[in-house]
Every structure is written in structure tokens, then in C-alpha cells.
């Protein structure tokens, strides 16, 4: 959730500009928005790290896809 209460359930991209300032662009079904508040950026990065921590490796993903495809044929 952004510091103003808006939810962050959207795709986002971060960019680091001069003097180490970081901004993020969020894109959802209704609109795009830019976030630059450090607390907002930290929340988005924490959410991303949580997702990354649950993701399978590339090889594991391929193996799972092949396994499921086999079970459907």
C-alpha cells in the first residue's frame, strides 16, 4: 500500500536517477502513476522480494510446465 492509502497491486518498474533517488512507475488497468516517496518504494521492493522468494528457478519452471503438459495429453 502506498503512503496515501492506495493499493500497489500493479506491475511496476523502478528507476534510479542522479543522487541515488529512486522512482517507480506503476501500471494497472485504470491508469499509470509515478511514485517517488521512499516508503512507497521500499514497500514495492519488499513485495517484489517476497514474490521472488517464492518463484521457481528457470529450470524448475520448465520441468513443471513439461510435467503438467504431459498430464494433459
C-alpha positions as CSV (number, residue, x, y, z in Angstrom):
1,X,0.0,0.0,0.0
2,X,1.3,3.5,-0.9
3,X,1.7,6.0,1.8
4,X,-1.5,7.7,0.8
5,X,-3.5,4.5,1.2
6,X,-3.7,3.4,-2.5
7,X,-3.1,-0.2,-3.1
8,X,0.0,-1.3,-5.1
9,X,-1.4,-4.4,-6.8
10,X,0.0,-3.5,-10.2
11,X,3.0,-4.1,-12.3
12,X,5.8,-1.6,-11.6
13,X,9.2,-0.6,-12.8
14,X,11.9,1.2,-10.8
15,X,14.5,3.6,-12.0
16,X,17.4,5.1,-10.1
17,X,18.4,8.7,-11.2
18,X,21.1,11.1,-10.1
19,X,22.0,11.3,-6.5
20,X,20.6,7.8,-5.9
21,X,17.0,9.0,-5.9
22,X,14.7,6.1,-6.9
23,X,11.2,6.4,-8.5
24,X,8.8,3.8,-9.6
25,X,6.2,3.7,-12.4
26,X,3.1,1.6,-11.6
27,X,0.8,0.4,-14.3
28,X,-2.7,-1.1,-13.7
29,X,-6.0,-1.5,-15.6
30,X,-7.1,2.1,-14.9
31,X,-4.0,4.3,-15.1
32,X,-0.3,4.6,-14.7
33,X,1.3,6.6,-11.9
34,X,4.7,7.6,-10.7
35,X,5.7,7.0,-7.0
36,X,8.8,8.6,-5.5
37,X,8.2,8.5,-1.8
38,X,11.0,6.4,-0.2
39,X,8.4,4.5,2.0
40,X,6.4,3.6,-1.1
41,X,9.5,2.4,-3.0
42,X,10.6,0.3,0.0
43,X,7.1,-1.3,0.2
44,X,7.2,-2.1,-3.5
45,X,10.7,-3.5,-3.3
46,X,9.7,-5.6,-0.3
47,X,6.7,-7.0,-2.2
48,X,8.9,-7.8,-5.2
49,X,11.4,-9.7,-3.0
50,X,8.6,-11.7,-1.4
51,X,7.4,-12.8,-4.9
52,X,11.0,-13.5,-6.0
53,X,11.5,-15.6,-2.9
54,X,8.5,-17.8,-3.9
55,X,9.4,-18.2,-7.6
56,X,10.7,-21.3,-9.0
57,X,14.1,-21.3,-10.8
58,X,14.0,-21.3,-14.6
59,X,14.8,-25.0,-14.8
60,X,12.2,-25.8,-12.2
61,X,9.6,-23.8,-14.1
62,X,10.4,-25.6,-17.3
63,X,10.2,-29.0,-15.6
64,X,6.8,-28.1,-14.0
65,X,5.4,-26.9,-17.4
66,X,6.5,-30.1,-19.1
67,X,5.1,-32.3,-16.3
68,X,1.7,-30.5,-16.4
69,X,1.7,-30.6,-20.3
70,X,2.3,-34.4,-20.1
71,X,-0.5,-34.9,-17.7
72,X,-2.9,-33.1,-20.1
73,X,-2.1,-35.3,-23.1
